Amino acid sequence: MQKLIGRLDAINRNVGLVVRWAAILMVLIQFAIVLFRYVFGFSSIAVNESVLYLHSTLFMLGAGYTLLVDDHVRVDIFYASSDIKRKATIDIFGHLVLLIPSMAILAYWSWPSVANSWKILEGPISVGGIPASFLLKSLIPAFCGLLIIQSISCLLANILRRRGEAL
């Protein structure tokens, strides 16, 4: 089971290593936008939209990595003071009852919109923008898939913790 956990973790670890560069690229592009607008009087809707695309990519594809490194938001009223087995029980409940079902529902209900967007190769959000809204919409099922993968990994790890087995 530990081998499977390692393989599932590797997926989000590798995706996280790639999408983290989107943050640096986003800052550089935003700096260039401000520089070109106020120094040279030049503005481009497509360049402005590229920041939106990068931010969306970073957030949506980086969510699984955030769960992997346990840096997600947690309401820990009871969790913080719990022992390892109780934390594992709470996490198992969260993955089985909350995270996996909600991601499955989101993927199911968003899929027709994503498929239709690809069917017509949906164009830009704004006139003069990046003509690839279908790519932006594709981040939704990718987000769901990566979170489900990481949730399964966390679920398996918590089952091992609950049993008292070392990881």
C-alpha positions as a printed NumPy array, in Angstrom:
array([[  0.   ,   0.   ,   0.   ],
       [  2.916,   2.348,   0.705],
       [  4.148,   1.911,  -2.872],
       [  0.746,   2.988,  -4.175],
       [  0.708,   5.985,  -1.829],
       [  4.149,   6.98 ,  -3.118],
       [  3.023,   6.737,  -6.739],
       [ -0.121,   8.773,  -6.117],
       [  1.874,  11.403,  -4.206],
       [  4.388,  11.583,  -7.055],
       [  1.675,  12.718,  -9.469],
       [  0.791,  15.816,  -7.459],
       [  4.406,  16.422,  -6.44 ],
       [  5.438,  16.559, -10.105],
       [  2.47 ,  18.74 , -11.071],
       [  3.308,  21.061,  -8.159],
       [  6.934,  21.331,  -9.269],
       [  5.774,  22.456, -12.7  ],
       [  2.924,  24.826, -11.799],
       [  4.897,  26.671,  -9.129],
       [  6.674,  28.427, -11.985],
       [  3.338,  29.971, -12.926],
       [  3.594,  32.197,  -9.832],
       [  6.921,  33.667, -10.919],
       [  5.771,  34.041, -14.499],
       [  2.561,  35.703, -13.31 ],
       [  4.497,  38.266, -11.256],
       [  6.849,  39.019, -14.153],
       [  3.993,  39.469, -16.621],
       [  2.068,  41.677, -14.186],
       [  5.202,  43.796, -13.71 ],
       [  5.561,  44.077, -17.496],
       [  1.877,  45.047, -17.827],
       [  2.294,  47.896, -15.344],
       [  5.587,  48.993, -16.909],
       [  4.226,  49.007, -20.45 ],
       [  0.974,  50.714, -19.465],
       [  2.416,  53.56 , -17.402],
       [  5.803,  54.046, -19.05 ],
       [  5.09 ,  53.279, -22.692],
       [  1.3  ,  53.76 , -22.839],
       [  0.767,  50.259, -24.252],
       [ -1.898,  47.795, -23.103],
       [ -2.994,  44.386, -24.337],
       [ -6.094,  42.482, -23.325],
       [ -4.451,  39.144, -24.215],
       [ -1.45 ,  39.889, -21.987],
       [ -3.785,  40.937, -19.164],
       [ -5.746,  37.699, -19.591],
       [ -2.537,  35.681, -19.455],
       [ -2.244,  36.635, -15.77 ],
       [ -5.763,  35.277, -15.219],
       [ -4.873,  32.041, -17.027],
       [ -1.678,  31.623, -15.004],
       [ -3.451,  32.346, -11.722],
       [ -6.179,  29.843, -12.572],
       [ -3.613,  27.233, -13.542],
       [ -1.608,  27.775, -10.368],
       [ -4.664,  27.545,  -8.136],
       [ -6.482,  24.693,  -9.85 ],
       [ -3.528,  22.436, -10.589],
       [ -1.687,  23.313,  -7.38 ],
       [ -4.548,  22.296,  -5.083],
       [ -3.552,  18.624,  -5.063],
       [  0.022,  19.558,  -4.192],
       [ -1.25 ,  21.77 ,  -1.377],
       [ -3.158,  18.803,   0.031],
       [ -0.047,  16.636,  -0.361],
       [  2.098,  18.97 ,   1.745],
       [ -0.788,  19.55 ,   4.199],
       [ -0.875,  23.321,   3.688],
       [ -4.581,  23.564,   2.952],
       [ -6.989,  25.516,   5.126],
       [ -8.189,  23.494,   8.084],
       [-10.673,  24.323,  10.797],
       [ -8.943,  22.607,  13.664],
       [-11.15 ,  23.19 ,  16.692],
       [-10.902,  19.526,  17.69 ],
       [ -8.194,  18.399,  15.303],
       [ -5.208,  20.277,  16.765],
       [ -5.456,  18.715,  20.21 ],
       [ -6.198,  15.191,  18.937],
       [ -3.822,  12.241,  18.942],
       [ -2.613,  10.63 ,  15.704],
       [ -5.372,   7.994,  15.55 ],
       [ -8.156,  10.52 ,  16.104],
       [ -6.653,  12.85 ,  13.481],
       [ -6.54 ,   9.898,  11.087],
       [-10.207,   9.134,  11.815],
       [-11.218,  12.752,  11.194],
       [ -9.196,  12.804,   7.957],
       [-10.702,   9.51 ,   6.763],
       [-14.188,  10.93 ,   7.334],
       [-13.267,  14.136,   5.52 ],
       [-11.882,  12.349,   2.485],
       [-14.662,   9.743,   2.208],
       [-17.652,  11.938,   3.023],
       [-16.619,  15.436,   1.975],
       [-13.684,  15.754,  -0.442],
       [-14.008,  12.787,  -2.798],
       [-17.8  ,  13.061,  -3.238],
       [-17.7  ,  16.844,  -3.75 ],
       [-14.933,  16.553,  -6.365],
       [-16.823,  13.749,  -8.134],
       [-19.985,  15.861,  -8.215],
       [-18.096,  18.924,  -9.459],
       [-16.408,  16.883, -12.197],
       [-19.721,  15.319, -13.216],
       [-21.625,  18.614, -13.445],
       [-18.821,  20.577, -15.088],
       [-17.998,  17.982, -17.727],
       [-20.764,  18.934, -20.224],
       [-19.614,  22.548, -20.194],
       [-15.981,  21.539, -20.699],
       [-16.881,  19.093, -23.488],
       [-19.019,  21.7  , -25.288],
       [-16.239,  24.243, -24.918],
       [-13.8  ,  21.843, -26.588],
       [-16.338,  20.943, -29.265],
       [-16.525,  24.553, -30.449],
       [-12.975,  25.502, -29.354],
       [-14.473,  28.312, -27.322],
       [-12.757,  31.626, -27.929],
       [-11.572,  34.461, -25.734],
       [-13.232,  35.733, -22.571],
       [-12.921,  39.326, -23.829],
       [-12.615,  40.718, -27.348],
       [ -8.911,  40.676, -28.162],
       [ -8.177,  38.157, -25.412],
       [ -6.587,  34.722, -25.515],
       [ -8.69 ,  32.546, -27.844],
       [ -8.593,  29.492, -25.581],
       [-11.359,  29.547, -22.995],
       [-11.678,  25.807, -23.553],
       [ -8.234,  25.362, -21.967],
       [ -9.263,  27.44 , -18.971],
       [-12.431,  25.363, -18.491],
       [-10.369,  22.172, -18.758],
       [ -8.715,  23.103, -15.481],
       [-11.949,  22.201, -13.631],
       [-11.895,  18.437, -14.283],
       [ -8.088,  18.438, -13.926],
       [ -8.528,  20.096, -10.514],
       [-11.071,  17.464,  -9.509],
       [ -8.931,  14.594, -10.754],
       [ -5.765,  15.768,  -9.009],
       [ -7.611,  16.333,  -5.74 ],
       [ -9.262,  12.91 ,  -5.934],
       [ -5.872,  11.283,  -6.598],
       [ -4.329,  13.053,  -3.622],
       [ -7.347,  12.383,  -1.46 ],
       [ -7.08 ,   8.646,  -2.158],
       [ -3.402,   8.785,  -1.234],
       [ -4.172,  10.643,   2.002],
       [ -7.025,   8.255,   2.735],
       [ -4.746,   5.219,   2.387],
       [ -2.066,   6.876,   4.53 ],
       [ -4.617,   7.667,   7.219],
       [ -5.904,   4.096,   7.179],
       [ -2.332,   2.967,   7.854],
       [ -1.999,   5.564,  10.638],
       [ -5.295,   4.431,  12.14 ],
       [ -3.984,   0.868,  12.21 ],
       [ -0.826,   2.107,  13.9  ],
       [  1.419,   1.236,  10.958],
       [  4.43 ,   3.413,  10.146],
       [  4.611,   5.225,   6.81 ]])
